[in-house]
């Protein structure tokens, strides 16, 4: 029989001790996102506790977002895949009450995305370059038809560059910031002339990437992020009541 990673517990504050053990096993990598915990009966036996105490511990872990409890024949308790969106709402709330402003977001984007570019220039593939070009072309086609391209189509440009860094940690952190920008963009009107400017800046960034010219790519990206910050700030001046709701 395979050795259990769980340690039997004394009776005092049992469910909290169970939750602590599972948290530690997740943080130490014993359990990975998507892994399924043993069935309740087996898990209770491994902890040497009653099933009611085990269920209380599982409810705590589910409430914390560490596990997902699924019902049915294929159900059970699964280690949850972390989502960037988990903390986005909290930070968006800080933005809405004034504890966080656009300058903070712009500075964070500059710090992270310019560092991403150091790696992306070296590691980006021809397929990724072609995808960036397609994103630009599709957005321009929408504008020529008189339609505003969806925000996601514009934001995806930055997502692909971050993926090109081949660094999942940077991808997660930049994705977090990009989600915040998406939330803000959804609350302000998008003007066609600014979108045209936006796409022109994307073209300059893409040109730097194609040439593997780090200085050009980083300078174009910096100019772009600063311009987005300025444009959003101007757009929001008349949108404060809506953003504070």
N, C-alpha and C positions, 0 to 999 in steps of 0.2 A: 504493500500500500504506500502510495506517495506521501512523503512527510508534509504535514500541514504547516503553512507559514504563520498560522494563528497560535496564540498562547492562551491557555485556559485562564479565566479571570476569577478573582474573589467576588463575593456577592455585593460589595458596596459599590453603588453608582455604576452598575453593570453596563447599561446602555451607553453611557458616556465613554467608558473604557473601550467598548467595542468600536465605537465611532472613532476614537483616537487611534486605535490599531489600524483600522482600514485607511484613515487619512495618511498615516505614516507609510503604509504599504503602497499607496498610490504615489505619494511624493518621492519615495525611494525607488520607484520604477518596478516594483514587484508586480503590480497590476498596471496595465496600460489601457488607454482609451479603447473601448470596445470589448475588453475582457469581461467575461461573465463570472460573477461570484458563485460559489457553490450553492446548491439549493438550500432553502431555509433549514430543513431538518438536519442536513449534513453540517451546515455552518454552525447551528446551535450546538451540535455535538462537539465540534472542534473547539468552540469557545467554552464548552461545559456550562451552558446557560440555558434558560427557558426560551421558548420561541417568542413569547410576548416581549421579553427584553430585547431580543434580536430585532424584532420588527420595529420597536421604538428607535433603536440605533439606525436602522435602515431609513426610517422616516426622516431622522435628523440629517443623514447624509444626502438624501434626496432633496430636502429643503435647501441644503447648502449648494446644490448643483453638482455634487461630486458623482452621484450615481443616477441612473434612470431605472425605475421599476416598471417592467412591462408585464402585462397580464396575458393569459392564454397558454396554449401548449408550447409555444416557443418563447414564453416569458421568462422572467427572472430579474435579477439585479445586475445591471451592466455599468461598468465604469464609463462615465460620460466624457465625450469628446469636448474639450473646452471650446467655447465660441468667443470670437472677438467681440461680438455684440453684447456679451454678458455685462461688460463694464462700460459699454458705450453710453447706455442710458444714464448711469450715475454721473459720468463726466458731462453729458449733455445737460443734466440737471444743474450742475455747477455753472455751466455756461449761461443757462437761463436765469439764474439768480445773481449773476454778475461776479461770481468768484473766479471765473475763468473767462478770458476774452480772446478775440481773434488773434491778437498779437502773440499770446501764449501758444496758440495752435500753429501759427505761421512759423514761429521760432522753433517749435518742436519738429515741424515738417522739414525745415531747412537742415536741422541737425541730423535727422535720420535719413532723409531722402538723398541728400548730397553724399552721405557716406555709402548709401546703397549704390549710387552711381559709380563709386570707385570699383565695386565688384562687377556691376552690370556691364560696364564697358568691356571688361575682360571676358566675361562669361556668357554674354547674350548670344543666342543661336540665330541662324538665318531664318528659321521658322518663327522665332519670336519677333525679329525685325519685320518680317512680312506681316505678322499679326498686328503690330503697331501701325504699319502703313494702312492696313485694312480698316482699323478703327478710325483713323483720320479720314480715309476716303468715304466710309459709310456716313460719318457725321457731316462731311461736306455735301454729300448727296442729299441728305435730309434737309440741310439749309437751302439748297438749290430748289428743292420742291416746295419750299416755304414752310417746312416743318422744323420744329426745334428738336434736335437729337435728344434722346433720353440721357439723364444725368449719368446713368450707369455706363453708357457708351463712352463718355468723356473720362470718367473716373477709371475705367478699365485700362486706359493707357498707362496710368501710374501703377496699377496692379501688375501688369505684364512686366514693366521695368523692374519692379521689386522681385517678382518671381525669377527674373533673369539673374538676380544676384546669387541664386542658388543657396540662400541662407534663410531657413524657415523662421528663425528668431526675428530677423529683420522684417521678413514678410508679415509676421504676426503684428509687430509693433507699428509698422507703416499702415497695415490694413486697419488697425484700430483708429489711427488718425484720419484715414480716408473715410471711414464710416462716419466720423464726426462731421467731416466736411460735407458728406452726402446729406446728413440730417439738416445741416444749415442751408445747403442749396435748395432743399425741398421747401424752405420757408421764405425764400426771396424770389422775385421775378427774374427770369433769365432773358437777357436782351440779345438780339441777334448779332449786333455789332461786337459785343463782348465775346460771344461765342466764336465769331470769326477770328478775333484777336487770339483767343484761347487756342484755336486750332493752328494758327500760324506759329505760335510758340511751341506747340507740340511738334510741328514740322522741324523747327530748329533743333529741338532736343533729339529727334530721330536722326537728323543729319549728323549730329555729333556722335551718336551711337554707331551709325553705319561707318563712319570714318575712324571709329575707335579713338576718337579725339577726346580725352578725358576733360581737358580744360574747357573745350567748347561745349561739351555735353553738360558739364556742371554749371557753367555760367548761364547757359540757356535755361536750365532747370531752376536755378536760383532766381533769375529774372521772372520766370513763369510763376513760381510760388509767391513771390512778393507781389506780383500783379494780381493774382487771385485774392490775396489778403486785402489789397487796396480796394479791389472791385466789390468784394463782399462787404467790406466796411461801409462803402458808399451806398450799396444797395440796402443795407440794414438800417440806415439812418431813419428811413421812413417806415421801417417795419418793426420797430421795437415792441409795440403792443402785441403784435402777433407772435413774436419770438418769446415773449415773456409768459404767454399763456401755456 
